[in-house]
Amino acid sequence: MSELKRFQRLAKSLIPRFPRGRERHYTLEDARMMINELGMQMPPEALAYLLDSDERLDDFLNAIYNLEEKFRRKVVTPQATIDEALDPKVYVEAGTIAFTVKGKRGEVIFAEYDWAGA
């Protein structure tokens, strides 16, 4: 093995693998649209709680990014809604708001929030 090949192999082993770049960057307004679209599945107080804080919206976007990475495909449509093929649902019970989608092995919770309003 040449010295150059050894150096390249060593460099590859030392440099961490960074995830691929995101194809699309979402805004807080996109998060509002996604949550509003699912708003009929939750009490109005829960909807207001989620939309009231930029931190919660940012957390929701991070959950979407993680979900896209896990599924290795886009889950958000160009209209800033979660793809209907994934059957998105919201559950509000026992002080918790949970967002789910249908995966290959059943329902997957991708975002969860503590909510004292229940």
N, C-alpha and C positions, 0 to 999 in steps of 0.2 A: 504494500500500500504506500502510495507516495505521501510525502510530507503534507502536501496541500489537501489531500483527501482526509488525512488524520486530523488536520486543523479544522476542516469543515465539519467533520463528525463531532469533534470536541465542542465546537461552537454551537452546534445544534442541540447538544445535550445540556449545555449551560444556559442557553436562552430559553426562557419559559414560553410555552405556547399560549398565545393570546387568542381569545375567541374571535371569530370572524366579525368584521364590522357589521353594524346593523344596517339593513337595507332601507329602513324608514325610521325617522325619529318622530316620536309623538309629542304633542304639546299638552299642556294642562287642559286646553279647550277640547282636545280629542278625548281626554279622560272624562271630562264632563259629559260629552256626547255619549260615550260608551255606558256610563253609569245612568244617564237619563233614559237611554234606550231600555235599560233593565228596570227602570223606576216603577213600573206598574206591578212588579213582583215584590215590592217592599212598602212598608208604611211610609207616609209622607215625611214623618219625623226622621226616619232612618235615611231617607234620600237627602234631606236637608243637612243632616249630620255629615254625610260623606262629601257633599258638594261645598260645605262651608270652609274646609281647610285645604290650603294648597299642599300641605304636608301629606294629607291622606290621598289627594289626587296624584301626587308624585309617587307615593308608595304603590298606588294602583298601577301606574305606568310601569314601574319596575317589575311588578307582578306580571304584567302583560309581556314585557321583554323576556322574563324568565320562562314564561309559558311558550313563547315563540321559539326560544332556544331548546326547550324540552321537546316540543313537537317537531322541531326543525322545519317549520313552515309559518307563513303569516297567519295570524288568527284574527287580524283586524281588517275589515273591508276598507276600500277607498272612502266610504262615507263615514268613517270613524265609528263603526259599530262592530261588535264581535260577530264573527261569522256564524250565521244561523245553523250551518251544518254541524257545529260543535254543541248545539243545544244549550246555550248559556242560561244559567239559572241563578237566582239569589235566594238564600235561606236566611231568615231572621228568627232566631230563637235563643232563649236563655242568655240574653245580653250579648249576642254575637251576630255579626253580619258576615255571611260567607258567600263568595262568588265561585261558581263551579262551571265546568265545561265537560263534555263527554269525551273521554279518551278511548284508546284501544281496549283498555281493561276496566272500563267503567267510568264513573264520575270522578273528576279530579278537582279538588279545591285549589284554586290558584291565588286567592286573596281572602284574607279574613281580618275582621276588625272587631274590637271590643266596643260595645255600645251599651251605655247605661240606661237607655230609653226603653228597654223591653220590660 
